[in-house]
Every structure is written in C-alpha cells, then in structure tokens.
Amino acid sequence: MSEQHNANKSNNLNGRLLASVSALALLSFAGGSALADDDTDRPNVWIELGGQLEQLQTGQQPFTPSFALKPQPKFETVTPIKAEAPPRFAIGGEGKLTFEPTDSDWVFSAAIRYGRANGDKNVHNQTVYPSIQLGSSYSFPVYDDAYATTIAKHNESHMVLDFQVGRDVGLGFLGRDSVLSFGVRYAQLSSNTTVNMNERPHIDVRNSFIKYFHSYALSGHSERSFHAIGPSLSWDGSTPLIGNDNGAHFTFDWGANAAILFGRQKANVSHKTSGRYVEVKYGHQQQTPYHTGGGHSGAHAVTVPNLGGFAGISLKFPNAKVSIGYRGDFFFGATDGGIDARESKTLGFYGPFANVSVGIGG
C-alpha cells in the first residue's frame, strides 16, 4: 500500500505541474499581443518557466545483510532489499533568462534546474497462525508469528546552474534558430538514506511450549554528495514544422550539451547487523547473539564528464512559446554509491518536461 500511495502522490504532483503550465500558457496567449508593438519584432528578453518529471539513476548500492540474501520465506511478498529501493522519480522546476541584443546574433543566458525526490516506505509481512481458545474471553496463539519488516526513508535533491554565451550560427537545414553556446555549468547533488530491517523468517515448533527460531536486524544510514563546476558547450536548434513565423506555428526543437566538471565527491555510510538464535523451552529462554558492522566515509576530488540532450515540440507565437519534450542528463562517475568501499557511479536524470516562455521588448 505504501508503494501505491507513493505512486498516487507522484501522479498528483504531475497533474499539478501540467495544470500550472497550462495556466501560464493561457496567460501567455492572452498577453502576447501586448508585449510588442509589431508582431514581426523579435523580443530581446525571454523568461522561461517550467517543470519536469525525471527518472533517477543514482547507482546507489542497497544494504544487503546476509539474512536478506537467503531464500525468501513464502509469507514475504516483498523482499527487504526491494523494500529499501530509493524512489524512481524526482519532480522539480526550472527557469531560464535569455537576452538577445537587437540586430545581433549573440545570445546570453542563465538557467537553473532543480529537482527532489522523497520516499518513505514501511513494508511488513507476517504469518498468521490459529489460536487456542480458553473460555469466552481468553485465547493464546499456538506459537508466535514469523515476520519481516523493512522501514526505509530516502531524500534526494539536485540542482544544475548554467551561464552561457552563444551565437546563432543559422545552419540552413537545421532551421533559422541554431545556437552554439559555451559557458560554465555548476552541479550539485545531495542524498541521505536510512534503512531498518527486522526479520524472524521461521519458527521451529515441537509443541506450544518448545520452539526454536532465528531473528535478525539491520540499521543502516548513508549521506552522499557531489559538487562540481566546469566549462560547458551546447548546441540548440529549432526547425519550423507548420505555420508562419509571423504568427502561431509549430517547431521541432532539439539540443545537445557536454561539460567537464571538477569537484568533490563525498560519502558517509555506516551499518550494523545483529542476529540471535533462540531456544525457548517451557518458558526458559537461551540465546546466542552476534553483531557485525561496516561502512566507509571519505571525500575525493573527481573529474566528471557530463553529456545530455533533449528533443521536443513547441507552439510558438511572436512573443510566447509553449514547449513539451523529453530530455536526459548524465554525470559519469559523479557519486560514491558504495556501502563498504568507495564505488563511483553514474548519476542520471531523464524524463518529460514542459515549459512556457514569454518574450519582452523587441
């Protein structure tokens, strides 16, 4: 039920995002004619707002205690390792300010993209055994239930800042708008995870007063971060599909970006596992416990290649634009996803986006 609740929550947030973009689109259409004296004038300032629903690729390794790797008991519908999986999707917003000087092919822009994902799971499975009824008001179980409980909490956030200077190179078949840009990109990621597992997978019973069982527990916590900055290069284009440039028309939009980022990768991971073998005979209990632990921590200087791209369709007006599309951004070796030792993993975000742009001046 927890997974269904998270899915419904994501759908509701996505619905709100699309509703907000639609509302901004209507305002843009209504005010488009007032933003320039002549529809043929191109605005020299563009303000863009939007949002995205992104699938996450973090490469973060799960906590895998030995008891969770054993054959799954029949009553366990979701394994502890699956139950601790981080959220698959992040939702967020973006903004961009673009300045295109009059009578010039140069383009100056500043952009921000932000996303976050939160997950809170509580997965419990157990057996149900019959009870012996003594009279009308008292009963006791034949023996205790076997069970498995996993509680996992995840928080993740990421931000990308871009400052770029570009020039419209106008390469014929690629359309009138074909902008090659270079600049600086800053990226940061932070995440933390807390996992608790408790399991009594089976109980061996001789009778109601003699029983043997194993019980296990794990507690784990991780904090990970990545901060880096470096030079970037991008190439964006727009090709007319249907309509007139001086009125409403559709375009096919595309883009590709690359960067080399220099920064720091940090991780602080710890976990403890405990277990015990218990013998209960006529109310007397004997047990044999054990404890293990592990984890790692550290900070490392990293050089991270970053590649991305997008494709979409826009409905353009002289002073406004509504866009939808799909994009991806990948940061290779950006995060330390290991548990007991450092393991550099690729961080990726990919999914649909929608935004509205309004032009001013001209």
N, C-alpha and C positions, 0 to 999 in steps of 0.2 A: 504493500500500500504506500510505503514511503516513496518508492520509485515512481509510482503513478502520480503521487502528489507533486513530486519534482517536475514530472513531465507536464502536468497541468499548469504548474506555475510558470514554466518556460513558455508554454503556449499563450498564457495570459499576457506575459510581458511582450511577446512578439506581436500580439494583437494590438496592444497599446502603442508599440513602436510604429506599426503601419498606420494606425489611426492618426497619430501625431503628424507623420509625414504627409498623409492625405490632407489634413487640415492646413498645413503650411503650403501645400501645393495650391489649394483653393485661394489662399490669401495672395500667393504669388500671381496667380492668373488675374485676380481682381485688380491688383495694383500695378500690373506690368505696364500698362499704357501710360501710367503717370510718372514712371521712372526716367523717361527720356522724352525729349521734345520731338524727336524724329525716330520712327521705328527702324530706320536704316542705320542709325548710330549704334555702335557697339559700346556698351558700358565699359569703363576702365577699372571699376572696382566690383568684385564678385564676392558675395558672402554665401558660404555653403554650410548647411547643417544636415545631419543625417544620423543614421544608426545602423547597426549590423547585428546579426546573429551568427556567431562563429563557433565552429567545432574546434576543440582544443586537441593539440598533440603536444604533450609535455614530456613524454618518455620517462615519467617518474615511476620508479620500481615500487611494487607493493611490499608490505611487510608479510613475510612468508615463514611463520614459525613451523617447526616440523609437524606439529599436530594438525595444522591446516592442510598439509600435503598428503595426509593419509587418505585412504578410500573414504568417500563421502557416506555418512550414515543415511539410511533410507528416509528418515524423517526430515533431513536437511534439504529444503527446496532451493536454497541459495547458499553457496559455499562462502566461508568467511572472506576469502580472497576476492571473490566477485563483489561481496557486500561492501568492501572498503574501496572500491574503484572510485576515482575522482569524477566530478561532473564532466559530461561530454561536451557541454556547450557553455559559451560565455555570451553575455549580451552587453552592448555598450553604445557609445555615441561618438560622433566625430564632428569636427569643424574645420573650416578652411577659409582663409582670406587671401584673395588674389588681386594683384594690381597690374594692369596692363596700360602703360603710358600711351597717350594719344599719339597717333602717327608713328608707332614704334612696334617692332616685332618682339621686344623683350617682355618677359613675364616674371613677376616677383610673387612668391607665395610663402605662406606659413600655415602649417596644418597640424592638427592634433587628433589622435585616435586613442580612445580609452575603452577598456572592457574589463569585466569582472565576472567571476563565477563563484557561487556558494553552494555547498552541498552538505546536507545533514541527514544521515541515514541511521536507522535503528532497525536491524533485521533480527528477528527472534524466531527460532524453530524449536519445537519440542514434541516429545511423545506424549500420549495421553493414555494412562493406564486406569483400569477399573478400581473401585474402592470397595472395601468390605463394610457393610452397613451394620452397626450395632445399635439396635433400637431405632427410634424415630428421630433422634437429634444428634447422633454421633456416628462418624464413619472415619476410617483411616485407609490410606492407599495401600495396595498390595506391596508396592515399592515405589521409590521416587522416580520422577520423570528424568529421561535423558534430554539434554537441551544444547543449543548453540546460539549465542548472542553476539552480534557484532555492532558496535556503535562507531561511526566514522564521521568526522567533521572536516570539511575542506574549505579553504578560502584562497582565491587566486585573483590577482589583478595585473593588468599590463597596460603600458602606455607607450606610444610612439610619437615623437615630435619631428617634424620636417621643416627645414628652412631651405628654400631653393630659388635659384635664378635660372631662367630658361629663355629659349628663343624659338619662335615659330619658324621651323625650317620648311614648312609647306611642301612636303614631298608628294606632288601630284596625286597618284592613285590612293594615297593614304588619307586624302581629304584636305580641306583648307586648313584645319587646325591639327598641326603635328608638331608638338613642342618637345624639344630636347633640353633637359634641365640637369644641373648639377648643384650640389649643396651639402648640407650637414644633416645627419639623422642621429637622434638620441632615442634609445630604447631602454625600458626598464620592466622587470618582472619581479613579483614577489608572491610567494605562496606559503601556506602552512597547513599541516595535516595532523590530526590527532585520531588515533585508532585504538579501540579497546575491544578485545575478544575474550569471551568466556565460554568454555565448552566442557560438557560432560557427555561424550559421544555414546556411551553404552554403560549398562549396569548388568553385571552377572549376579543372578539371584539364585540361592539354594532354597530359601523359603522366605517368609516375610521378615525374618529376624537375622538372616545371614546374607550379606551381599558384598560384592567387590566392585570397585569402579576406579577409573582414572578421571581426573579433572585437570583442565589446563586454562591458562590465562596469558594474555599478551597486552602490554601497553606500549604504544609507540608514538613518537612525535617527530615531525620534521619541519624545518624552516629553510626555505631556499630563496635565493635572489640573484638577479642579473642586472647590471647597469653598464651601459656602454655607449660610446659616441664615435662617429667616424664619417668619412666622406661618402656621399651617395650620388647616384646617377639614375635618371628616369627618362622614359620616353612615352609620352601620352599622345593619343590621336583620336580624331573624331571624323567619321565618314558619313555624309548625308545619305539617307535611305529614301524617305518620302517627304515631299513638301517643298516649300520655298524658304530660302534663307531669311527673307524679309518678313516671314510670318511663322506660323506654327509648323514645325517639321520634326521628323524622327531622324535620329542618328545612331550609328553603331559606334560605341566607344571602346577603346582598348588601351592597355598600358602595361609597361614592364618596369621594374625597378631593381637596382642592385646597390649594395653598400658593403663596406668593410668596417666593422665596428671593433673598437678597442675598449676593454673594460674589465670588470671583475665579476667572478662567479663565486657565490658563497653557498655553503650548506652547513646545517647543524642538525644531525639526525641521531636519535637515541631510541633504544627499545629494550624491554625486559620481558622475558618469558619465564613463567613458573608452571610447575606441574606437581601432581602428587598421586600416589597410588594408595587407595584407602581400603581397609578391611573392616567391616562392621559385623560384629558377632554378639547378638543378644544385648545390644546397647553399648558395647565396648568398641572403641574405635582405635585402630592403629594405622598410621600413615607414613609414607616415605616421600618426602618432598624433594624437589630440585629447582634450581634457579639458573638462568643464563641471561646474558645481556650483550649488547653490541651497539654499533652505530659508528659515525665518524663526523668530523667537522673540519672546516678549513676554508680558506679564501685563495683564489688563484687568478692571476692575470690571464686573460683569454683574448684571442683574435677570432672574431666570428664573421664568417661570410653570411650575407643576407640577400635572399632572392625572393621576388614576388611578382605578382601581375594581376590584372583584372580584365573582365570583359562585361559589357552591359549595353543597355539601350536607353536613350534619353528622348524625352519630348521637350523640344526647345522652342522658346519664344524670344523675341528680341531682348527682353530684359529678365527672363526667368528660365529655369530648366528643372525638370524632374527626372531623376535617374534611378534605375534599378539594375542590379548586376550581381556578379559573383567574383570573389577575389580570394587570393591566398598570399600569405607572407610566412617565410620560413627562415629561422635563425639557426644555423648549423653549429652544433656543439655548444649552445648557449648556456644550458642549465646542467647542474650536477644532480642527476636523478638517482644516484646510488643509495644503498642502505648501509652496508658495512664498509664500503670503499667508494672512492670517487668514480663516477661514470658520467662522462659528458654526453648529453642527449640533445637532439634537435627539438627546438621549440617552434610550433607551427600554429597558425590561425587561418582558417578558411571557411567561407560560407557566404550567404547572400547579404546584400546591403541595399539601402535605399536612402536617397538624399534629395534635398531641394536647394537650388541656388537662386539667388536674387542679384541682379545687376544694378549698379548705381552709377550715375554720371554718364558721360559719353559726349 
